[in-house]
Amino acid sequence: MRLPPVTPLRSTMASGSNSLIWFRKGLRIHDNPALHHAARCSDALYPVFVIDPRYMDPDPTAFSTGSSRAGLNRIRFLLESLVDLDVNLKKLGSRLLVLKGEPSEVLFRCFKEWSIKKLCFEFDTEPYYQALDDKVKKYATAAGIEIFSPVSHTLFNPADIIEKNGGRPPLSYQSYVKLAGEPSWATSPLIIDVIWLPPVGNVGKCPISDEVPSIKELGYKDTSEDEKTPFKGGESEGLRRLRDSMANKDWVANFEKPKGDPSSFLKPATTVLSPYLKFGCVSCRYFYQCIQEVQRNCKKHTSPPVSLLGQLLWRDFFYTVAFGTPNFDQMKDNKICKQLPWKNDDELLAAWRDARTGFPWIDAIMMQLQKWGWMHHLARHCVACFLTRGDLFVHWEKGRDIFERLLIDSDWAINNANWLWLSCSSFFYQYNRIYSPISFGKKYDPNGNYIRHFLPILKDMPKEYIYEPWTAPMSIQVKAKCIIGKDYPKPVIDHALASKECKQILYEAYELNKRLNGNLSEDDLKNLRRKHEEDKSQGSKSKRLKQTTIS
């Protein structure tokens, strides 16, 4: 396949100054404007990654192995990405300098120790990095250090889109695409092949790790192969996946989301480039140009919002809304989020999280999440709908937290946006449309191979009962060596009844949001919850009375 034209980065005259490139995301050499700017006119270049204890230190109190912020799969993926970055830097006569500590304090010491005159790092929209970057930029400015922080993690600068829209983020995909237009760089060659970098200068007394630390060196016990994600981190692996995807031109041209098979696990029905985009191992801009190149050579191709190019625009849309919406990651004080009376039921949440709902399709997806840290987007839709508006009516923030921890591609903007969408709290409001925890998976995988793989306790259950094993006669359960209620749990709810109740409470909550213009108090939400419980109790009494009368 012929890829888009590229511009190599070559040696330039040094000016006697030292530069520091601060890696956070953007863990790549290709199309990395911050790295390329840092390399220009510099005698010495210090490529730095700071291991932030907030993200990396083990948390023994968490429900799964990992830190307080991330599960072990994502931490391993990050470390693999750093090892690959170090290898690629060494090919250019450089290396990655790994330090540990609170990032701003570590950087301030490096600035002094290495007489840094130029600081370069990729712009980040996340609130945590916005606050951290402001602190670092304030110090650097006072120290007379030049700062270069380009936008390269997204196709467009979110601030530019918001400014075009009168200071507010566009709240629909269509309005976003219309405002955005074509990226200014889309037809220009990107710097993909870097053939030179300035050497690393004297590191002085700064405590540099000789190598990227291993999982064990960070204080974690390594897990069995069965519990590791099959997706390896790093720019090299990400570019290989990109090339393999682009080589299948018909697939690229005909890509149409939300189509695809969520039960396909041996060969996933997507690119699986999301974790590489999350960590910036693959440039979204280069990905965009590669898709364009394929489309130019095809007679016919799909278009946004369903095309592969359209998926990159969805990503940018969510980044822009997240960047321009205060409290985007919560329901309270979030102006674009409907105020809904979610339940706080820790038992139901734990059953969902631990793959114990008694619905094999849901539990298999959650088991894939635990083991792989990844699942197909339609599988994510199913379990998110089930937890929130479809069946359990548990707060979307609780599900968001579990996804944030376990997904290798967990991304602050996209994860929150998807939970807002799938819980019908924002963006999408057709709450009567739900994913059945029984029939949806069956239409893709009638034999239940996906369930058998991730829930081996059900591997011998006949296909007639694999999606509803509680309906299997006891003789079948005994033969399958899986007694429901003993070897595999009974369903935590009656799906038909629970989904009906969810729709009713959402109808009432939507009406109240409309009447109060979204300004619901905590008391309003408590009253809605109380009314729902009273109606539910009254319904149960009426049902018992009717049964007694009939008998």
Legacy VTK file of the C-alpha trace (Angstrom):
# vtk DataFile Version 3.0
C-alpha trace
ASCII
DATASET POLYDATA
POINTS 551 float
0.000 0.000 0.000
1.298 3.473 -0.846
1.191 5.624 2.290
0.889 9.443 2.339
4.002 11.499 1.522
6.301 12.157 4.466
8.944 14.700 5.335
12.054 13.413 7.172
13.485 15.324 10.133
17.152 16.082 9.440
19.970 17.649 11.401
19.885 21.429 11.905
22.529 23.816 13.212
22.735 23.834 17.016
22.549 27.093 18.935
24.288 25.970 22.116
21.041 25.393 24.045
19.573 22.406 25.859
16.002 21.225 25.186
13.689 18.940 27.138
10.874 16.935 25.528
8.385 15.873 28.209
6.552 12.694 27.160
3.145 11.942 28.721
0.976 10.720 25.863
2.406 11.126 22.359
4.684 8.122 22.990
6.049 8.040 19.453
8.705 9.356 17.115
6.563 9.834 13.971
4.454 12.992 13.613
5.460 14.354 16.998
5.661 18.154 16.629
6.836 18.629 20.222
9.766 16.242 19.709
10.648 17.680 16.322
10.647 21.260 17.676
12.759 20.246 20.668
15.338 18.679 18.337
15.775 21.759 16.174
18.757 24.007 16.921
19.657 22.173 20.132
23.029 20.930 21.308
21.494 18.459 23.726
18.020 16.943 23.907
16.660 15.373 27.096
13.701 13.022 26.360
11.932 12.647 29.728
9.117 10.497 31.084
8.119 10.922 34.723
6.554 7.963 36.518
3.752 9.675 38.430
3.006 7.855 41.734
-0.606 9.023 41.404
-0.922 6.810 38.333
1.634 4.046 38.880
2.003 3.201 42.589
0.284 -0.055 43.664
-2.987 0.307 45.576
-3.667 -2.812 47.693
-7.203 -1.582 48.494
-8.373 -1.537 44.852
-10.758 -4.261 43.614
-8.232 -5.416 40.989
-4.441 -5.456 40.778
-3.095 -2.045 39.849
-2.758 1.495 41.110
-5.546 3.699 42.417
-6.120 4.924 38.838
-5.295 2.047 36.507
-5.455 -1.719 36.321
-2.378 -3.817 35.647
-3.167 -4.362 31.957
-3.010 -0.627 31.203
0.097 -0.119 33.331
1.794 -2.963 31.439
0.689 -1.507 28.096
2.195 1.853 29.106
5.494 0.250 30.174
5.687 -1.667 26.887
5.078 1.601 25.041
7.899 3.272 26.983
10.295 0.374 26.264
9.474 0.656 22.558
9.952 4.426 22.640
13.327 3.958 24.324
14.394 1.425 21.670
13.364 3.793 18.864
15.144 6.732 20.488
18.329 4.661 20.840
18.246 3.964 17.096
18.556 7.735 16.664
21.443 8.093 19.131
19.231 9.174 22.013
17.437 7.409 24.882
14.470 7.814 27.216
15.237 9.302 30.622
12.831 7.797 33.176
12.421 9.575 36.503
9.940 9.087 39.326
8.036 11.560 41.487
5.480 14.343 41.375
5.945 15.522 37.769
6.259 19.262 38.349
8.811 18.836 41.154
10.861 16.410 39.037
10.808 18.783 36.057
11.804 21.838 38.101
14.896 19.979 39.293
15.731 18.891 35.726
15.394 22.462 34.423
18.045 23.635 36.902
20.358 20.621 36.725
20.461 20.555 32.924
20.251 24.305 32.188
17.178 23.797 30.011
16.361 26.643 27.614
13.490 25.027 25.688
10.617 22.900 27.030
8.367 20.996 24.600
5.338 18.840 25.371
2.085 17.892 23.684
-1.026 19.863 24.667
-3.432 17.827 26.819
-7.118 18.582 27.395
-7.599 16.529 30.594
-8.291 18.640 33.722
-5.448 16.975 35.656
-2.904 17.841 32.961
-4.368 21.290 32.403
-3.674 22.136 36.066
-0.258 20.452 36.019
0.757 22.144 32.767
-0.249 25.579 34.047
1.997 25.039 37.062
4.940 23.903 34.933
4.498 26.679 32.358
4.363 29.330 35.089
7.681 28.109 36.527
9.323 27.750 33.117
8.233 31.217 32.015
9.654 32.767 35.187
12.925 30.906 34.532
13.124 32.272 30.981
12.548 28.880 29.346
10.947 28.814 25.901
7.731 26.720 25.862
6.265 24.893 22.889
3.067 22.885 23.484
1.414 21.940 20.168
-1.962 20.270 19.634
-1.268 16.850 18.093
-3.307 14.375 20.149
-6.431 15.431 18.237
-7.142 16.356 14.617
-8.252 19.874 15.541
-7.546 22.289 18.370
-10.627 22.027 20.640
-10.219 25.674 21.655
-10.457 26.764 17.997
-13.703 24.843 17.486
-15.202 26.311 20.657
-14.188 29.815 19.596
-15.824 29.271 16.172
-19.005 28.243 17.985
-19.254 31.456 20.005
-17.409 30.219 23.070
-19.442 27.021 23.567
-18.658 23.482 22.428
-20.981 22.118 19.713
-23.231 19.451 21.236
-24.007 17.414 18.131
-21.695 15.508 15.842
-23.195 17.126 12.746
-22.632 20.668 14.029
-19.079 19.727 15.066
-18.187 18.352 11.621
-19.664 21.425 9.925
-17.636 23.766 12.160
-14.421 21.774 11.900
-14.187 21.441 8.130
-10.943 19.984 6.794
-7.826 19.957 9.029
-5.272 22.586 7.973
-2.511 19.940 7.860
-4.559 17.292 5.969
-2.897 17.808 2.595
0.593 18.592 3.913
3.338 15.990 4.403
3.791 15.014 8.052
7.207 14.289 9.557
7.092 10.510 9.820
10.706 9.429 9.276
13.091 10.927 11.835
16.708 10.236 10.884
18.498 12.298 13.513
18.154 13.602 17.091
20.623 15.605 19.197
22.440 13.529 21.818
21.390 13.426 25.473
23.472 15.832 27.534
25.091 15.285 30.937
22.336 14.184 33.360
24.256 15.333 36.439
22.813 14.229 39.773
19.247 13.619 38.583
18.163 10.057 39.564
17.684 8.501 36.127
16.601 4.874 35.736
18.954 2.895 33.503
15.985 1.161 31.879
12.214 1.466 31.843
11.145 -0.277 35.081
9.391 -3.627 34.908
6.044 -4.509 36.454
7.865 -6.206 39.325
10.184 -3.233 39.875
7.103 -1.041 40.318
5.929 -3.354 43.114
3.455 -5.571 41.248
3.297 -9.340 40.970
3.139 -10.412 37.346
0.031 -12.292 36.224
-0.451 -15.463 34.213
-0.593 -15.304 30.415
-4.325 -16.055 30.606
-4.907 -12.790 32.473
-2.799 -10.574 30.207
-4.146 -8.483 27.366
-3.146 -9.885 23.954
-2.438 -6.356 22.746
1.165 -5.226 23.169
1.945 -1.561 23.704
4.218 0.648 21.644
4.627 2.691 18.481
6.103 -0.228 16.522
3.138 -2.484 17.237
0.672 0.362 16.654
2.139 1.186 13.231
2.120 -2.508 12.321
-1.588 -2.689 13.164
-2.217 0.476 11.171
-0.408 -0.927 8.121
-2.294 -4.229 8.373
-5.631 -2.412 8.589
-4.871 -0.079 5.680
-3.729 -3.014 3.524
-7.309 -4.297 3.512
-8.599 -1.508 1.287
-12.080 -2.936 0.806
-12.558 -3.235 4.563
-11.413 0.377 5.098
-13.608 1.680 2.276
-16.692 -0.213 3.464
-16.241 0.266 7.213
-19.588 1.131 8.745
-20.085 1.649 12.462
-22.058 0.515 14.429
-21.934 -2.652 12.328
-19.444 -5.320 13.305
-19.468 -8.488 15.367
-19.011 -7.856 19.126
-18.552 -11.600 19.729
-15.538 -11.860 17.408
-12.550 -12.238 19.718
-9.984 -14.427 17.930
-9.878 -11.785 15.205
-11.568 -8.593 16.476
-13.880 -6.886 13.992
-12.158 -3.497 14.424
-8.647 -2.042 14.057
-7.963 -2.244 17.839
-6.012 0.995 17.420
-7.831 2.744 20.288
-5.172 2.016 22.962
-2.440 3.186 20.574
-4.348 6.418 19.957
-4.995 6.828 23.700
-1.278 6.720 24.513
-0.310 8.507 21.306
1.717 5.520 20.048
-0.011 6.155 16.723
-0.665 9.676 15.473
-4.367 10.313 14.808
-3.275 12.768 12.097
-1.213 10.106 10.328
-4.105 7.644 10.709
-6.403 10.254 9.113
-4.073 10.731 6.131
-3.704 6.967 5.654
-7.489 6.556 5.476
-7.701 9.444 3.013
-5.096 7.783 0.832
-7.111 4.546 0.719
-10.344 6.405 -0.023
-8.758 8.355 -2.889
-7.967 5.065 -4.611
-11.414 3.515 -4.119
-14.375 4.087 -6.408
-16.799 4.038 -3.498
-16.459 4.353 0.266
-18.588 5.051 3.335
-18.753 8.561 4.797
-18.929 10.112 8.281
-20.435 9.513 10.758
-20.237 5.746 10.088
-16.933 5.548 8.142
-13.511 4.895 9.648
-12.638 8.558 9.062
-15.890 9.386 10.832
-14.697 7.520 13.942
-11.688 9.821 14.234
-14.071 12.780 13.994
-16.249 11.281 16.752
-13.113 11.099 18.892
-12.355 14.771 18.255
-15.988 15.747 18.875
-15.939 14.124 22.323
-12.583 15.721 23.141
-13.969 19.147 22.251
-17.168 18.786 24.282
-15.204 17.442 27.254
-12.677 20.294 27.055
-15.402 22.945 26.907
-17.813 21.545 29.518
-17.151 22.188 33.228
-17.681 19.075 35.373
-17.979 16.921 32.263
-17.086 13.810 34.269
-20.014 13.996 36.677
-23.778 14.437 36.761
-23.903 17.191 39.368
-23.272 20.720 38.058
-22.855 19.372 34.508
-25.082 21.537 32.320
-25.277 19.032 29.463
-26.150 16.070 31.712
-29.703 15.142 32.641
-30.248 14.871 36.382
-31.514 11.321 36.984
-32.308 9.458 40.234
-29.764 6.664 39.868
-29.533 3.932 42.493
-26.462 3.408 44.650
-26.578 -0.375 44.884
-23.122 -1.721 45.654
-24.242 -5.357 45.449
-25.606 -4.995 41.922
-22.534 -2.977 40.906
-20.189 -5.680 42.252
-22.168 -8.426 40.482
-21.832 -6.501 37.196
-18.144 -5.702 37.741
-17.236 -9.270 38.738
-19.191 -11.001 35.933
-21.811 -12.435 38.323
-25.086 -11.025 36.929
-26.345 -14.446 35.803
-26.674 -13.197 32.214
-23.906 -15.021 30.282
-23.658 -12.446 27.472
-23.123 -9.618 29.989
-20.781 -11.655 32.201
-18.656 -12.845 29.270
-18.114 -9.236 28.177
-17.126 -8.192 31.688
-14.759 -11.164 31.902
-13.132 -10.115 28.629
-12.721 -6.629 30.118
-11.040 -8.074 33.218
-8.701 -10.342 31.266
-7.953 -8.292 28.133
-8.721 -4.713 29.134
-10.549 -4.348 25.843
-13.808 -5.346 24.166
-15.696 -4.440 20.975
-17.603 -1.139 21.075
-20.988 -2.892 20.783
-20.061 -5.128 23.709
-19.296 -1.990 25.726
-22.672 -0.590 24.721
-24.432 -3.721 25.982
-22.887 -3.817 29.450
-23.142 -0.039 29.957
-26.825 -0.071 28.995
-27.434 -3.072 31.281
-25.826 -1.379 34.293
-27.637 1.923 33.829
-30.862 2.605 31.960
-31.531 -0.906 30.660
-31.769 -3.042 33.789
-29.907 -2.234 37.007
-30.334 1.576 37.034
-26.978 2.029 38.800
-25.274 5.423 38.377
-23.239 5.759 35.188
-20.364 7.306 37.163
-19.875 3.947 38.945
-19.588 2.087 35.653
-17.363 4.803 34.246
-14.943 4.333 37.147
-14.661 0.592 36.498
-14.100 1.097 32.768
-11.570 3.841 33.531
-9.614 1.421 35.661
-9.746 -1.720 33.524
-9.656 -0.548 29.894
-6.244 -0.360 28.240
-7.698 2.371 25.989
-9.371 4.272 28.836
-9.496 7.896 27.760
-10.913 10.601 30.038
-12.928 12.440 27.375
-14.165 9.419 25.415
-14.941 7.198 28.406
-17.051 9.891 30.072
-18.763 10.813 26.798
-19.683 7.210 26.080
-21.175 6.707 29.542
-23.148 9.938 29.243
-24.432 8.706 25.875
-25.204 5.097 26.816
-26.984 6.039 30.043
-29.165 8.507 28.073
-27.815 11.314 30.270
-26.546 13.366 27.326
-26.149 13.275 23.515
-28.639 10.382 23.076
-32.109 10.345 24.652
-34.023 7.417 23.135
-34.204 5.503 26.411
-36.821 3.072 25.074
-34.154 1.537 22.819
-32.173 -0.925 24.930
-29.750 -3.770 24.313
-31.266 -7.089 25.330
-28.850 -9.069 27.532
-30.198 -12.226 25.856
-31.151 -11.701 22.222
-28.544 -9.120 21.154
-25.529 -11.419 21.493
-27.455 -14.411 20.159
-27.931 -12.838 16.731
-24.151 -12.583 16.273
-23.109 -15.817 17.976
-26.001 -18.311 18.186
-23.690 -21.106 19.294
-22.346 -19.023 22.196
-18.639 -19.522 21.373
-17.769 -16.132 22.887
-19.518 -17.077 26.140
-17.871 -20.523 26.202
-14.431 -18.930 25.826
-14.718 -16.297 28.544
-17.041 -18.282 30.870
-15.661 -21.833 30.640
-18.065 -22.989 33.380
-20.736 -22.811 30.649
-18.673 -24.487 27.910
-20.812 -27.662 27.891
-24.181 -25.920 28.076
-26.263 -26.681 24.948
-26.642 -23.718 22.615
-30.411 -23.682 23.235
-29.723 -22.598 26.835
-26.318 -20.851 26.631
-27.851 -17.344 26.773
-30.507 -18.313 29.377
-28.995 -21.190 31.369
-31.512 -20.764 34.197
-34.177 -22.108 31.824
-32.314 -25.380 31.273
-33.908 -28.447 32.913
-31.955 -29.817 35.856
-30.956 -32.893 33.857
-29.323 -30.631 31.251
-27.546 -28.605 33.953
-26.182 -31.782 35.544
-24.970 -33.084 32.180
-23.318 -29.698 31.451
-21.653 -29.794 34.903
-23.111 -26.358 35.663
-25.870 -26.062 38.253
-27.446 -22.614 38.139
-27.350 -20.978 41.557
-24.350 -23.089 42.543
-21.749 -23.197 39.745
-23.056 -20.134 37.930
-25.313 -17.458 39.472
-29.023 -17.035 38.909
-30.005 -13.757 37.170
-29.788 -10.798 39.549
-32.982 -9.337 38.065
-35.932 -10.204 35.866
-34.924 -8.454 32.643
-38.458 -7.869 31.327
-39.628 -6.354 34.619
-36.434 -4.360 35.302
-36.299 -2.777 31.844
-39.965 -1.780 32.144
-39.294 -0.104 35.509
-36.221 1.689 34.104
-38.259 3.115 31.232
-40.956 4.341 33.605
-38.589 6.143 35.974
-36.685 7.657 33.037
-39.948 8.948 31.589
-40.798 10.630 34.890
-37.270 11.991 35.349
-37.152 13.368 31.799
-40.484 15.122 32.357
-39.219 16.695 35.596
-35.956 17.771 33.902
-38.047 19.406 31.194
-40.326 21.151 33.682
-37.463 22.438 35.855
-35.149 23.175 32.912
-32.603 20.671 34.224
-32.258 22.434 37.590
-33.135 19.508 39.836
-32.090 19.562 43.474
-30.921 16.573 45.485
-34.347 16.577 47.153
-36.034 16.352 43.740
-33.937 13.285 42.924
-34.656 11.713 46.335
-38.379 12.257 45.830
-38.211 10.594 42.414
-36.382 7.616 43.920
-38.905 7.394 46.780
-41.864 7.535 44.399
-40.313 4.823 42.246
-39.797 2.543 45.270
-43.371 3.165 46.457
-44.782 2.406 42.990
-42.638 -0.724 42.820
-43.809 -1.854 46.264
-47.445 -1.163 45.411
-47.060 -3.117 42.171
-45.653 -6.115 44.058
-48.546 -6.038 46.548
-51.096 -5.892 43.731
-49.404 -8.810 41.981
-49.444 -10.928 45.168
-53.097 -10.053 45.804
-54.023 -11.040 42.227
-52.191 -14.363 42.579
-53.959 -15.047 45.900
-57.359 -14.256 44.397
-56.774 -16.556 41.391
-55.743 -19.462 43.581
LINES 1 552
551 0 1 2 3 4 5 6 7 8 9 10 11 12 13 14 15 16 17 18 19 20 21 22 23 24 25 26 27 28 29 30 31 32 33 34 35 36 37 38 39 40 41 42 43 44 45 46 47 48 49 50 51 52 53 54 55 56 57 58 59 60 61 62 63 64 65 66 67 68 69 70 71 72 73 74 75 76 77 78 79 80 81 82 83 84 85 86 87 88 89 90 91 92 93 94 95 96 97 98 99 100 101 102 103 104 105 106 107 108 109 110 111 112 113 114 115 116 117 118 119 120 121 122 123 124 125 126 127 128 129 130 131 132 133 134 135 136 137 138 139 140 141 142 143 144 145 146 147 148 149 150 151 152 153 154 155 156 157 158 159 160 161 162 163 164 165 166 167 168 169 170 171 172 173 174 175 176 177 178 179 180 181 182 183 184 185 186 187 188 189 190 191 192 193 194 195 196 197 198 199 200 201 202 203 204 205 206 207 208 209 210 211 212 213 214 215 216 217 218 219 220 221 222 223 224 225 226 227 228 229 230 231 232 233 234 235 236 237 238 239 240 241 242 243 244 245 246 247 248 249 250 251 252 253 254 255 256 257 258 259 260 261 262 263 264 265 266 267 268 269 270 271 272 273 274 275 276 277 278 279 280 281 282 283 284 285 286 287 288 289 290 291 292 293 294 295 296 297 298 299 300 301 302 303 304 305 306 307 308 309 310 311 312 313 314 315 316 317 318 319 320 321 322 323 324 325 326 327 328 329 330 331 332 333 334 335 336 337 338 339 340 341 342 343 344 345 346 347 348 349 350 351 352 353 354 355 356 357 358 359 360 361 362 363 364 365 366 367 368 369 370 371 372 373 374 375 376 377 378 379 380 381 382 383 384 385 386 387 388 389 390 391 392 393 394 395 396 397 398 399 400 401 402 403 404 405 406 407 408 409 410 411 412 413 414 415 416 417 418 419 420 421 422 423 424 425 426 427 428 429 430 431 432 433 434 435 436 437 438 439 440 441 442 443 444 445 446 447 448 449 450 451 452 453 454 455 456 457 458 459 460 461 462 463 464 465 466 467 468 469 470 471 472 473 474 475 476 477 478 479 480 481 482 483 484 485 486 487 488 489 490 491 492 493 494 495 496 497 498 499 500 501 502 503 504 505 506 507 508 509 510 511 512 513 514 515 516 517 518 519 520 521 522 523 524 525 526 527 528 529 530 531 532 533 534 535 536 537 538 539 540 541 542 543 544 545 546 547 548 549 550
